[in-house]
Amino acid sequence: MSTKHWFLLQYKPNSHRLALRNLHRQGFETFLPMQDVTQRHSTKFVQQRRPLFPGYMFVSFALDTAPWRKINSTVGVARLVSFDGQPKALPPDLIAGLMARCDTQGRVLPPDQFAPGDELQVMSVPFAEYVATIETIDAEQRIWLLMEFMGQKTRMAVWPEQVQLTK
C-alpha cells in the first residue's frame, strides 16, 4: 500500500466551495485553511471567512495509485500545481503544522498573542477604535479589558477576533 502525500492545487476564482465539493465526491481528501477577516464597511464591521491562501488549497492522494490526473478536469479546479508534468509532494511537517493551527472546520485559530498588561485597540462596535488594557484572559479565551470611559475605569469582555494590538 502506498502512502498518501499532500499536494498543492489551484482553484478557479471564487470556486473553492465548488472544488471542495467535487473533489470530495471523487474521494479525495482536501485541506483548505480559512481565516476570519473583519472589514469595515461605512459604519459597520463585517466579519467574513476567507481562505488563508486565496486561490490555493491542499489535496491528498497516493501518487502511484490514485487517479490524480482527473483532478485537473474537476469542476472548480484550475490545475494541480506540477513540475515537468508531475505533481510535487509538499513537506509533511508543513501540512501537519498548518493543521495543528486550525480547528476541526479548518479555521485558523488565533495565536496566543495577547498577555495581561498589553494595550489593545477594540475593533467592534460600539467601542470601535478605543484603546484598552488587558486585565485577564479567561479559560474560554475571552479577553477582559480595562477601559477608561467617562473618567472611570470600566471592565468589559471581548473575543480575540474583536481586538488587535496597538502599534
Secondary structure, DSSP 8 states (H G I E B T S, - for coil): ----EEEEEEE-TT-HHHHHHHHHHTT-EEE--EEEEEEEETTEEEEEEEESSTTEEEEEE-TTTS-GGGGGGSTTEEEE-EETTEE----HHHHHHHHHTB-TTSBB---S---TT-EEEE-STTSTT-EEEEEEE-TT--EEEEEEETTEEEEEEE-GGGEEE--
